[in-house]
Amino acid sequence: MIKNIIFDWSGVINDSVEANHIVANKILEEFGVNEISLEEYKNNWEQPFMLFYNKYLPNLTLEEEKEAYGRLIKDRPQCQPFHGIIKLLKEFKEKGIKMVILSSDFPETLLPQISSFGLDGIFIDIVTDVHDKLEGIKKLIEKNSFAPDETIFIGDSNHEIEVGKIVGVKTGAVTWGYCTKEKLASLDPDFLINDLDELRNIILTK
């Protein structure tokens, strides 16, 4: 039975793929690389996110990327939650499921979104600005006394699947985010999730 959910934020709850594709292109252009299509962006997206950027800019540092991203994200289009996800999160909360966020997003971006989406009080813990999520998930599990066999990490990239497997929690990959369904399937998550009905069924019946 799943009692605890560790959620990634962007691409899972926050519909930011197209907006962040714009920001990524601005970063690439700033360092002399031509724009890439949304299809190429999704095909090549990886986390930790420097794996993606270093494909195009091998010498780009994490510090340079974060400075550019923090500056350029201010002008990106406004993001909204994926349709139906807010209602589902509130249902999980009502059923006593404990939920936390583990995200690479900056706190000054993510925390206001939680409020604007109407999600204040839904998550018992929120960890932001994490590049490599392995240590972050270990700390979340320990801090919140999550039993791994009762916990699932829901993400939309290779990274959530990989670190979830390392720490022994269940892994769920949603196909509406940053990575293609084919790429996610190749990583063999416990659950490949195509829509919110499937997510609800997994959480409430598995």
N, CA, C and O of each residue as an XYZ file, in Angstrom:
824
protein
N       0.842     -1.205      0.000
C       0.000      0.000      0.000
C       0.874      1.251      0.000
O       1.846      1.336      0.752
N       0.530      2.210     -0.836
C       1.295      3.447     -0.907
C       0.733      4.451      0.095
O      -0.437      4.829      0.031
N       1.589      4.871      1.018
C       1.190      5.845      2.032
C       1.880      7.189      1.858
O       1.441      8.200      2.407
N       2.975      7.192      1.082
C       3.782      8.397      0.944
C       4.129      8.629     -0.529
O       4.481      7.692     -1.246
N       4.028      9.877     -0.970
C       4.392     10.224     -2.343
C       5.438     11.329     -2.329
O       5.251     12.373     -1.705
N       6.536     11.082     -3.022
C       7.532     12.120     -3.280
C       7.298     12.592     -4.712
O       7.454     11.821     -5.658
N       6.929     13.841     -4.866
C       6.632     14.398     -6.185
C       7.775     15.267     -6.689
O       8.304     16.097     -5.949
N       8.153     15.078     -7.939
C       8.830     16.138     -8.664
C       7.773     17.216     -8.928
O       6.575     16.950     -8.825
N       8.206     18.407     -9.263
C       7.256     19.505     -9.452
C       7.015     19.806    -10.933
O       5.924     19.575    -11.456
N       8.050     20.324    -11.599
C       7.884     20.738    -12.996
C       7.774     19.531    -13.916
O       8.588     18.610    -13.858
N       6.760     19.552    -14.757
C       6.517     18.432    -15.657
C       5.644     17.353    -15.060
O       5.230     16.427    -15.757
N       5.359     17.464    -13.765
C       4.492     16.495    -13.085
C       3.224     17.188    -12.581
O       2.107     16.776    -12.895
N       3.420     18.242    -11.798
C       2.305     19.048    -11.292
C       2.210     20.360    -12.069
O       1.128     20.785    -12.475
N       3.357     20.985    -12.263
C       3.445     22.273    -12.950
C       3.699     22.065    -14.443
O       4.692     21.450    -14.831
N       2.807     22.575    -15.264
C       2.923     22.423    -16.719
C       3.887     23.479    -17.265
O       3.469     24.539    -17.731
N       5.165     23.175    -17.199
C       6.195     24.168    -17.524
C       7.078     23.771    -18.697
O       8.061     24.458    -18.977
N       6.760     22.693    -19.382
C       7.665     22.168    -20.412
C       7.907     23.191    -21.514
O       9.055     23.488    -21.849
N       6.836     23.728    -22.075
C       7.007     24.673    -23.180
C       7.662     25.965    -22.705
O       8.479     26.544    -23.420
N       7.308     26.421    -21.502
C       7.913     27.639    -20.963
C       9.405     27.451    -20.725
O      10.201     28.341    -21.027
N       9.787     26.300    -20.186
C      11.205     26.068    -19.922
C      11.980     25.749    -21.193
O      13.194     25.946    -21.239
N      11.302     25.263    -22.216
C      11.945     25.105    -23.524
C      12.381     26.473    -24.042
O      13.460     26.606    -24.620
N      11.553     27.475    -23.840
C      11.898     28.839    -24.240
C      13.119     29.325    -23.465
O      14.036     29.905    -24.048
N      13.135     29.089    -22.149
C      14.263     29.516    -21.321
C      15.536     28.780    -21.726
O      16.602     29.388    -21.822
N      15.429     27.482    -21.962
C      16.601     26.701    -22.369
C      17.186     27.239    -23.665
O      18.405     27.339    -23.803
N      16.330     27.585    -24.610
C      16.818     28.143    -25.869
C      17.517     29.479    -25.655
O      18.510     29.771    -26.321
N      17.017     30.284    -24.743
C      17.669     31.560    -24.445
C      19.050     31.335    -23.834
O      19.996     32.064    -24.132
N      19.156     30.319    -22.977
C      20.462     29.996    -22.392
C      21.417     29.524    -23.476
O      22.560     29.977    -23.540
N      20.957     28.620    -24.325
C      21.811     28.124    -25.408
C      22.257     29.265    -26.313
O      23.429     29.349    -26.679
N      21.332     30.135    -26.670
C      21.666     31.267    -27.540
C      22.678     32.201    -26.884
O      23.583     32.712    -27.543
N      22.515     32.417    -25.582
C      23.422     33.308    -24.861
C      24.861     32.807    -24.916
O      25.807     33.593    -24.891
N      25.009     31.490    -24.991
C      26.351     30.901    -25.037
C      26.730     30.435    -26.442
O      27.670     29.659    -26.613
N      25.991     30.914    -27.446
C      26.407     30.715    -28.828
C      25.891     29.484    -29.533
O      26.438     29.091    -30.562
N      24.831     28.854    -28.995
C      24.267     27.652    -29.619
C      22.904     27.992    -30.213
O      22.129     28.735    -29.610
N      22.614     27.458    -31.379
C      21.341     27.723    -32.041
C      20.165     27.115    -31.274
O      20.331     26.166    -30.508
N      18.983     27.676    -31.494
C      17.768     27.148    -30.878
C      17.540     25.692    -31.270
O      17.956     25.245    -32.339
N      16.866     24.959    -30.372
C      16.474     23.585    -30.671
C      14.955     23.491    -30.618
O      14.301     24.294    -29.952
N      14.404     22.521    -31.312
C      12.950     22.340    -31.329
C      12.467     21.743    -30.011
O      13.257     21.200    -29.238
N      11.171     21.847    -29.763
C      10.588     21.228    -28.569
C      10.783     19.719    -28.609
O      11.031     19.100    -27.574
N      10.675     19.126    -29.781
C      10.880     17.683    -29.915
C      12.300     17.294    -29.523
O      12.499     16.326    -28.789
N      13.279     18.040    -30.004
C      14.671     17.745    -29.643
C      14.896     17.968    -28.157
O      15.606     17.201    -27.507
N      14.294     19.014    -27.625
C      14.404     19.310    -26.195
C      13.924     18.126    -25.359
O      14.607     17.707    -24.425
N      12.758     17.591    -25.689
C      12.205     16.473    -24.925
C      12.991     15.182    -25.150
O      13.141     14.376    -24.232
N      13.486     14.991    -26.354
C      14.277     13.788    -26.639
C      15.600     13.790    -25.891
O      16.099     12.733    -25.503
N      16.172     14.971    -25.686
C      17.503     15.067    -25.090
C      17.499     15.461    -23.624
O      18.551     15.471    -22.985
N      16.326     15.787    -23.078
C      16.281     16.240    -21.686
C      16.713     15.125    -20.741
O      16.282     13.979    -20.868
N      17.567     15.483    -19.799
C      18.015     14.576    -18.742
C      18.176     15.366    -17.462
O      18.339     16.586    -17.471
N      18.127     14.647    -16.378
C      18.488     15.216    -15.092
C      19.465     14.280    -14.388
O      19.415     13.067    -14.590
N      20.363     14.842    -13.553
C      20.565     16.247    -13.268
C      20.704     17.082    -14.543
O      21.319     16.650    -15.518
N      20.125     18.283    -14.519
C      19.921     19.040    -15.762
C      21.200     19.448    -16.474
O      21.163     19.775    -17.660
N      22.342     19.437    -15.769
C      23.595     19.766    -16.459
C      23.970     18.686    -17.472
O      24.744     18.948    -18.392
N      23.430     17.473    -17.314
C      23.651     16.446    -18.337
C      23.064     16.896    -19.665
O      23.621     16.614    -20.725
N      21.935     17.599    -19.604
C      21.319     18.141    -20.818
C      22.149     19.288    -21.378
O      22.523     19.267    -22.551
N      22.438     20.276    -20.561
C      23.131     21.464    -21.068
C      24.534     21.152    -21.572
O      24.999     21.754    -22.540
N      25.207     20.215    -20.917
C      26.577     19.902    -21.340
C      26.644     19.124    -22.646
O      27.720     18.989    -23.227
N      25.507     18.611    -23.118
C      25.481     18.021    -24.459
C      25.743     19.094    -25.512
O      26.375     18.833    -26.536
N      25.256     20.286    -25.250
C      25.383     21.390    -26.198
C      26.532     22.330    -25.829
O      27.160     22.937    -26.697
N      26.790     22.438    -24.535
C      27.819     23.347    -24.025
C      28.691     22.583    -23.034
O      28.479     22.679    -21.825
N      29.668     21.825    -23.530
C      30.468     20.950    -22.664
C      31.189     21.680    -21.532
O      31.462     21.085    -20.490
N      31.495     22.950    -21.723
C      32.259     23.688    -20.714
C      31.389     24.540    -19.798
O      31.904     25.213    -18.904
N      30.080     24.518    -20.011
C      29.184     25.298    -19.160
C      29.188     24.728    -17.746
O      29.067     23.516    -17.564
N      29.326     25.597    -16.743
C      29.324     25.147    -15.355
C      27.926     25.261    -14.753
O      27.067     25.968    -15.280
N      27.715     24.562    -13.653
C      26.440     24.643    -12.940
C      26.164     26.077    -12.499
O      25.033     26.554    -12.590
N      27.192     26.755    -12.026
C      27.026     28.133    -11.560
C      26.597     29.053    -12.699
O      25.731     29.909    -12.514
N      27.199     28.880    -13.880
C      26.833     29.698    -15.038
C      25.396     29.426    -15.464
O      24.650     30.352    -15.784
N      25.012     28.154    -15.468
C      23.648     27.805    -15.863
C      22.638     28.393    -14.890
O      21.629     28.960    -15.309
N      22.903     28.263    -13.593
C      21.948     28.742    -12.597
C      21.812     30.264    -12.634
O      20.724     30.801    -12.431
N      22.919     30.951    -12.895
C      22.856     32.412    -12.996
C      22.005     32.823    -14.189
O      21.139     33.692    -14.081
N      22.262     32.184    -15.333
C      21.507     32.512    -16.543
C      20.039     32.128    -16.390
O      19.152     32.901    -16.753
N      19.781     30.942    -15.857
C      18.402     30.481    -15.689
C      17.630     31.399    -14.746
O      16.495     31.779    -15.032
N      18.250     31.751    -13.624
C      17.585     32.614    -12.656
C      17.249     33.981    -13.225
O      16.256     34.595    -12.833
N      18.064     34.454    -14.136
C      17.828     35.751    -14.778
C      16.774     35.652    -15.876
O      15.897     36.509    -15.984
N      16.867     34.601    -16.690
C      16.002     34.489    -17.862
C      14.606     33.954    -17.543
O      13.659     34.208    -18.288
N      14.478     33.222    -16.448
C      13.176     32.637    -16.108
C      12.149     33.712    -15.756
O      10.942     33.478    -15.827
N      12.639     34.888    -15.377
C      11.724     35.965    -14.989
C      10.828     36.399    -16.145
O       9.745     36.941    -15.925
N      11.275     36.163    -17.366
C      10.509     36.593    -18.536
C       9.777     35.451    -19.237
O       9.205     35.649    -20.310
N       9.789     34.254    -18.640
C       9.122     33.138    -19.309
C       7.608     33.257    -19.155
O       7.135     33.943    -18.250
N       6.849     32.607    -20.015
C       5.385     32.632    -19.889
C       4.923     32.065    -18.547
O       5.583     31.203    -17.967
N       3.797     32.553    -18.068
C       3.231     32.078    -16.803
C       2.834     30.610    -16.921
O       2.230     30.200    -17.913
N       3.176     29.829    -15.912
C       2.852     28.398    -15.929
C       1.575     28.127    -15.135
O       1.206     28.889    -14.242
N       0.914     27.030    -15.479
C      -0.299     26.598    -14.799
C      -0.157     25.126    -14.418
O       0.667     24.418    -14.998
N      -0.948     24.654    -13.453
C      -0.917     23.223    -13.140
C      -1.549     22.417    -14.265
O      -2.399     22.918    -15.000
N      -1.128     21.173    -14.391
C      -1.781     20.289    -15.354
C      -3.253     20.129    -14.970
O      -3.596     20.045    -13.791
N      -4.105     20.089    -15.976
C      -5.551     20.027    -15.747
C      -5.924     18.799    -14.906
O      -5.598     17.668    -15.266
N      -6.600     19.032    -13.799
C      -7.094     17.951    -12.954
C      -6.174     17.541    -11.828
O      -6.599     16.823    -10.924
N      -4.915     17.979    -11.854
C      -3.950     17.495    -10.859
C      -4.241     18.062     -9.470
O      -4.016     17.380     -8.470
N      -4.733     19.288     -9.391
C      -4.989     19.903     -8.087
C      -6.082     19.137     -7.343
O      -5.936     18.839     -6.158
N      -7.153     18.826     -8.023
C      -8.247     18.058     -7.418
C      -7.746     16.708     -6.922
O      -8.140     16.254     -5.848
N      -6.881     16.067     -7.700
C      -6.373     14.753     -7.317
C      -5.466     14.843     -6.097
O      -5.547     13.997     -5.206
N      -4.609     15.849     -6.042
C      -3.731     16.020     -4.886
C      -4.547     16.240     -3.616
O      -4.203     15.718     -2.556
N      -5.605     16.999     -3.722
C      -6.456     17.243     -2.556
C      -7.187     15.967     -2.130
O      -7.423     15.753     -0.941
N      -7.541     15.129     -3.089
C      -8.149     13.840     -2.750
C      -7.150     12.958     -2.004
O      -7.497     12.323     -1.009
N      -5.912     12.923     -2.489
C      -4.878     12.145     -1.794
C      -4.715     12.644     -0.358
O      -4.609     11.846      0.573
N      -4.695     13.957     -0.186
C      -4.540     14.546      1.144
C      -5.690     14.118      2.053
O      -5.467     13.755      3.208
N      -6.899     14.158      1.546
C      -8.078     13.777      2.332
C      -8.025     12.318      2.756
O      -8.571     11.950      3.796
N      -7.375     11.492      1.958
C      -7.277     10.065      2.267
C      -6.076      9.747      3.157
O      -5.793      8.578      3.421
N      -5.377     10.770      3.616
C      -4.302     10.581      4.575
C      -2.949     10.247      3.984
O      -2.040      9.843      4.709
N      -2.803     10.407      2.690
C      -1.513     10.140      2.054
C      -0.582     11.317      2.299
O      -0.960     12.472      2.101
N       0.630     11.018      2.728
C       1.620     12.066      2.977
C       2.352     12.381      1.676
O       2.789     11.478      0.963
N       2.479     13.674      1.378
C       3.092     14.091      0.122
C       4.170     15.136      0.368
O       4.012     16.032      1.198
N       5.267     15.004     -0.370
C       6.368     15.960     -0.299
C       6.796     16.321     -1.722
O       6.459     15.631     -2.683
N       7.540     17.411     -1.831
C       8.085     17.861     -3.112
C       9.603     17.792     -3.056
O      10.217     18.212     -2.075
N      10.207     17.257     -4.119
C      11.661     17.275     -4.289
C      11.930     17.781     -5.699
O      11.675     17.075     -6.675
N      12.447     19.011     -5.808
C      12.511     19.675     -7.105
C      13.818     20.431     -7.296
O      14.445     20.879     -6.336
N      14.212     20.561     -8.554
C      15.364     21.397     -8.894
C      14.958     22.856     -9.083
O      15.823     23.716     -9.248
N      13.667     23.146     -9.064
C      13.201     24.522     -9.234
C      13.684     25.407     -8.088
O      13.874     24.940     -6.965
N      13.878     26.682     -8.386
C      14.258     27.643     -7.357
C      13.073     27.888     -6.417
O      11.926     27.873     -6.862
N      13.336     28.114     -5.114
C      12.236     28.362     -4.173
C      11.427     29.602     -4.524
O      10.214     29.633     -4.319
N      12.097     30.628     -5.053
C      11.384     31.863     -5.380
C      10.427     31.683     -6.553
O       9.566     32.531     -6.790
N      10.575     30.580     -7.288
C       9.634     30.238     -8.354
C       8.576     29.261     -7.861
O       7.381     29.470     -8.069
N       9.022     28.193     -7.208
C       8.122     27.099     -6.836
C       7.158     27.467     -5.712
O       5.967     27.168     -5.799
N       7.652     28.107     -4.669
C       6.795     28.370     -3.509
C       5.616     29.290     -3.839
O       4.503     29.017     -3.388
N       5.812     30.367     -4.604
C       4.640     31.155     -5.010
C       3.663     30.370     -5.884
O       2.454     30.595     -5.822
N       4.182     29.451     -6.694
C       3.293     28.631     -7.521
C       2.417     27.740     -6.654
O       1.233     27.570     -6.946
N       2.973     27.173     -5.603
C       2.175     26.340     -4.705
C       0.986     27.134     -4.166
O      -0.137     26.632     -4.118
N       1.242     28.367     -3.767
C       0.156     29.208     -3.257
C      -0.840     29.569     -4.350
O      -2.051     29.491     -4.141
N      -0.334     29.962     -5.513
C      -1.242     30.386     -6.586
C      -2.059     29.221     -7.134
O      -3.154     29.422     -7.658
N      -1.531     28.001     -7.015
C      -2.269     26.818     -7.461
C      -3.275     26.333     -6.416
O      -4.047     25.411     -6.679
N      -3.268     26.954     -5.227
C      -4.187     26.545     -4.167
C      -3.738     25.305     -3.424
O      -4.563     24.518     -2.961
N      -2.416     25.127     -3.306
C      -1.879     23.906     -2.701
C      -1.229     24.138     -1.338
O      -0.517     23.264     -0.844
N      -1.457     25.281     -0.730
C      -0.920     25.507      0.614
C      -1.461     24.440      1.564
O      -2.661     24.165      1.582
N      -0.570     23.843      2.350
C      -0.970     22.840      3.327
C      -1.094     21.430      2.791
O      -1.398     20.508      3.549
N      -0.866     21.242      1.498
C      -0.990     19.908      0.904
C       0.259     19.067      1.163
O       0.158     17.864      1.403
N       1.421     19.689      1.116
C       2.686     18.955      1.234
C       3.283     19.131      2.622
O       3.304     20.238      3.162
N       3.769     18.033      3.197
C       4.341     18.117      4.538
C       5.801     18.541      4.505
O       6.365     18.885      5.543
N       6.417     18.524      3.341
C       7.815     18.936      3.210
C       8.050     19.361      1.760
O       7.501     18.763      0.835
N       8.858     20.382      1.574
C       9.168     20.886      0.238
C      10.661     21.166      0.166
O      11.182     21.990      0.917
N      11.345     20.480     -0.737
C      12.783     20.676     -0.927
C      13.005     21.186     -2.345
O      12.580     20.554     -3.313
N      13.672     22.331     -2.463
C      13.863     22.977     -3.759
C      15.346     23.144     -4.078
O      16.212     22.871     -3.247
N      15.618     23.600     -5.309
C      16.970     23.940     -5.763
C      17.932     22.761     -5.592
O      19.055     22.929     -5.117
N      17.478     21.568     -5.985
C      18.286     20.357     -5.870
C      18.746     19.943     -7.264
O      17.923     19.679     -8.140
N      20.050     19.885     -7.466
C      20.566     19.469     -8.778
C      20.564     17.953     -8.887
O      19.965     17.399     -9.809
N      21.227     17.277     -7.956
C      21.234     15.816     -7.909
C      20.305     15.388     -6.775
O      20.541     15.732     -5.617
N      19.257     14.646     -7.098
C      18.202     14.351     -6.129
C      18.485     13.148     -5.232
O      17.663     12.820     -4.376
N      19.617     12.491     -5.405
C      19.879     11.292     -4.611
C      19.980     11.618     -3.126
O      19.306     10.990     -2.309
N      20.808     12.588     -2.768
C      20.933     12.938     -1.355
C      19.633     13.537     -0.831
O      19.262     13.327      0.323
N      18.948     14.284     -1.689
C      17.685     14.889     -1.284
C      16.631     13.864     -0.919
O      15.921     14.026      0.073
N      16.524     12.810     -1.712
C      15.505     11.797     -1.425
C      15.877     10.996     -0.176
O      15.000     10.603      0.592
N      17.158     10.758      0.025
C      17.584     10.057      1.240
C      17.194     10.847      2.486
O      16.687     10.287      3.458
N      17.437     12.153      2.441
C      17.124     13.005      3.590
C      15.620     13.101      3.823
O      15.166     13.098      4.967
N      14.845     13.185      2.737
C      13.391     13.247      2.878
C      12.837     11.980      3.515
O      11.982     12.040      4.398
N      13.328     10.842      3.063
C      12.861      9.566      3.601
C      13.184      9.460      5.087
O      12.347      9.037      5.883
N      14.409      9.849      5.455
C      14.818      9.767      6.859
C      14.060     10.779      7.720
O      13.545     10.435      8.784
N      13.995     12.014      7.258
C      13.355     13.080      8.035
C      11.887     12.788      8.304
O      11.388     13.046      9.400
N      11.195     12.250      7.306
C       9.755     12.025      7.428
C       9.385     10.593      7.790
O       8.210     10.228      7.797
N      10.406      9.779      8.091
C      10.205      8.385      8.512
C       9.350      7.605      7.521
O       8.432      6.882      7.909
N       9.663      7.761      6.237
C       8.950      7.034      5.190
C       9.512      5.622      5.050
O      10.721      5.448      4.899
N       8.655      4.631      5.099
C       9.072      3.262      4.793
C       9.184      3.139      3.276
O       8.216      3.421      2.569
N      10.340      2.723      2.758
C      10.507      2.664      1.301
C       9.440      1.852      0.580
O       9.016      2.223     -0.515
N       8.996      0.738      1.184
C       8.009     -0.099      0.500
C       6.605      0.512      0.510
O       5.693     -0.022     -0.119
N       6.430      1.631      1.224
C       5.150      2.344      1.249
C       5.246      3.696      0.541
O       4.345      4.529      0.640
N       6.360      3.898     -0.179
C       6.661      5.207     -0.754
C       6.879      5.101     -2.256
O       7.464      4.130     -2.736
N       6.409      6.102     -2.998
C       6.624      6.161     -4.442
C       7.169      7.535     -4.815
O       6.742      8.554     -4.272
N       8.113      7.547     -5.743
C       8.664      8.786     -6.292
C       8.043      8.982     -7.667
O       8.251      8.173     -8.571
N       7.281     10.057     -7.822
C       6.614     10.360     -9.082
C       7.387     11.459     -9.802
O       7.488     12.581     -9.305
N       7.930     11.136    -10.970
C       8.681     12.113    -11.747
C       8.395     11.989    -13.226
O       7.517     11.238    -13.653
N       9.162     12.749    -14.001
C       8.952     12.748    -15.451
C      10.266     12.651    -16.212
O      10.321     12.938    -17.408
N      11.335     12.241    -15.510
C      12.630     12.141    -16.182
C      13.375     10.899    -15.717
O      12.934     10.181    -14.821
N      14.510     10.672    -16.351
C      15.377      9.557    -15.977
C      15.767      9.600    -14.509
O      15.869      8.565    -13.851
N      15.984     10.804    -14.005
C      16.611     10.974    -12.693
C      15.742     10.442    -11.562
O      16.243      9.770    -10.660
N      14.450     10.734    -11.601
C      13.563     10.259    -10.539
C      13.493      8.732    -10.528
O      13.450      8.117     -9.462
N      13.482      8.132    -11.702
C      13.471      6.668    -11.785
C      14.764      6.098    -11.218
O      14.742      5.148    -10.436
N      15.874      6.677    -11.611
C      17.185      6.158    -11.204
C      17.399      6.271     -9.704
O      17.807      5.300     -9.067
N      17.131      7.439     -9.123
C      17.387      7.589     -7.690
C      16.344      6.841     -6.872
O      16.648      6.351     -5.784
N      15.126      6.748     -7.377
C      14.114      5.963     -6.680
C      14.524      4.511     -6.543
O      14.347      3.898     -5.490
N      15.071      3.967     -7.615
C      15.530      2.577     -7.575
C      16.694      2.407     -6.600
O      16.775      1.399     -5.899
N      17.587      3.384     -6.556
C      18.746      3.288     -5.667
C      18.313      3.208     -4.208
O      18.864      2.420     -3.439
N      17.324      4.023     -3.822
C      16.911      4.051     -2.413
C      15.813      3.043     -2.101
O      15.427      2.898     -0.941
N      15.305      2.348     -3.107
C      14.379      1.255     -2.863
C      12.917      1.622     -2.751
O      12.125      0.846     -2.218
N      12.537      2.813     -3.252
C      11.112      3.156     -3.270
C      10.524      2.763     -4.621
O      11.254      2.486     -5.572
N       9.204      2.743     -4.693
C       8.551      2.516     -5.981
C       8.777      3.737     -6.875
O       8.972      4.848     -6.381
N       8.750      3.527     -8.181
C       8.964      4.628     -9.116
C       7.802      4.731    -10.092
O       7.351      3.734    -10.656
N       7.330      5.955    -10.280
C       6.268      6.220    -11.242
C       6.695      7.321    -12.188
O       7.093      8.398    -11.745
N       6.619      7.069    -13.484
C       7.031      8.042    -14.491
C       5.814      8.524    -15.265
O       5.138      7.733    -15.923
N       5.535      9.818    -15.188
C       4.404     10.377    -15.927
C       4.858     10.769    -17.328
O       5.968     11.263    -17.520
N       3.984     10.542    -18.297
C       4.368     10.747    -19.696
C       3.967     12.120    -20.225
O       4.132     12.396    -21.413
N       3.441     12.988    -19.352
C       3.001     14.315    -19.808
C       4.041     15.404    -19.511
O       3.736     16.591    -19.625
N       5.264     15.012    -19.132
C       6.261     15.995    -18.746
C       7.379     16.201    -19.742
O       7.144     16.316    -20.945
N       8.606     16.246    -19.230
C       9.766     16.671    -20.019
C      10.327     15.592    -20.931
O      10.895     15.913    -21.975
N      10.188     14.339    -20.573
C      10.797     13.260    -21.362
C       9.738     12.503    -22.164
O       8.563     12.475    -21.798
N      10.171     11.902    -23.242
C       9.245     11.136    -24.074
C       8.850      9.834    -23.380
O       9.576      9.315    -22.532
N       7.700      9.329    -23.755
C       7.208      8.066    -23.201
C       8.184      6.937    -23.491
O       8.415      6.079    -22.639
N       8.756      6.933    -24.687
C       9.685      5.868    -25.079
C      10.930      5.879    -24.202
O      11.410      4.827    -23.779
N      11.443      7.059    -23.935
C      12.638      7.165    -23.097
C      12.347      6.692    -21.680
O      13.143      5.964    -21.088
N      11.219      7.100    -21.143
C      10.847      6.692    -19.791
C      10.638      5.185    -19.710
O      11.082      4.549    -18.754
N       9.970      4.614    -20.698
C       9.714      3.171    -20.700
C      11.015      2.382    -20.720
O      11.105      1.314    -20.115
N      12.021      2.904    -21.413
C      13.304      2.197    -21.515
C      14.022      2.113    -20.179
O      14.921      1.290    -20.008
N      13.632      2.961    -19.228
C      14.262      2.981    -17.909
C      13.551      2.065    -16.918
O      13.993      1.924    -15.777
N      12.460      1.447    -17.341
C      11.747      0.425    -16.575
C      11.286      0.899    -15.192
O      11.640      0.290    -14.183
N      10.501      1.980    -15.140
C       9.914      2.358    -13.848
C       8.898      1.309    -13.410
O       8.433      0.511    -14.223
N       8.560      1.313    -12.135
C       7.523      0.390    -11.664
C       6.187      0.677    -12.348
O       5.420     -0.236    -12.654
N       5.930      1.955    -12.580
C       4.676      2.346    -13.222
C       4.955      3.417    -14.269
O       5.609      4.421    -13.988
N       4.451      3.191    -15.480
C       4.472      4.209    -16.527
C       3.064      4.792    -16.578
O       2.105      4.082    -16.879
N       2.940      6.074    -16.286
C       1.638      6.684    -16.005
C       1.262      7.638    -17.133
O       1.936      8.643    -17.361
N       0.184      7.316    -17.831
C      -0.209      8.083    -19.011
C      -1.228      9.181    -18.743
O      -1.350     10.120    -19.530
N      -1.959      9.073    -17.641
C      -2.959     10.100    -17.340
C      -3.273     10.074    -15.846
O      -2.789      9.211    -15.114
N      -4.081     11.022    -15.408
C      -4.369     11.149    -13.981
C      -5.213     10.006    -13.447
O      -5.097      9.662    -12.270
N      -6.053      9.411    -14.273
C      -6.822      8.246    -13.828
C      -5.888      7.098    -13.464
O      -6.105      6.405    -12.470
N      -4.855      6.902    -14.265
C      -3.873      5.858    -13.959
C      -3.123      6.191    -12.676
O      -2.876      5.307    -11.856
N      -2.760      7.459    -12.496
C      -2.069      7.861    -11.271
C      -2.951      7.610    -10.056
O      -2.483      7.069     -9.055
N      -4.203      7.991    -10.130
C      -5.128      7.780     -9.016
C      -5.255      6.295     -8.689
O      -5.235      5.911     -7.520
N      -5.384      5.474     -9.702
C      -5.534      4.036     -9.501
C      -4.302      3.436     -8.831
O      -4.420      2.596     -7.939
N      -3.126      3.868     -9.262
C      -1.882      3.348     -8.691
C      -1.778      3.706     -7.214
O      -1.452      2.857     -6.384
N      -2.053      4.952     -6.895
C      -1.891      5.412     -5.516
C      -2.932      4.797     -4.584
O      -2.611      4.448     -3.448
N      -4.149      4.663     -5.039
C      -5.232      4.252     -4.145
C      -5.498      2.759     -4.127
O      -6.214      2.278     -3.249
N      -4.940      2.009     -5.075
C      -5.254      0.576     -5.118
C      -4.040     -0.340     -5.079
O      -4.194     -1.538     -4.840
N      -2.842      0.179     -5.305
C      -1.672     -0.703     -5.340
C      -1.106     -0.946     -3.951
O      -0.119     -1.667     -3.803
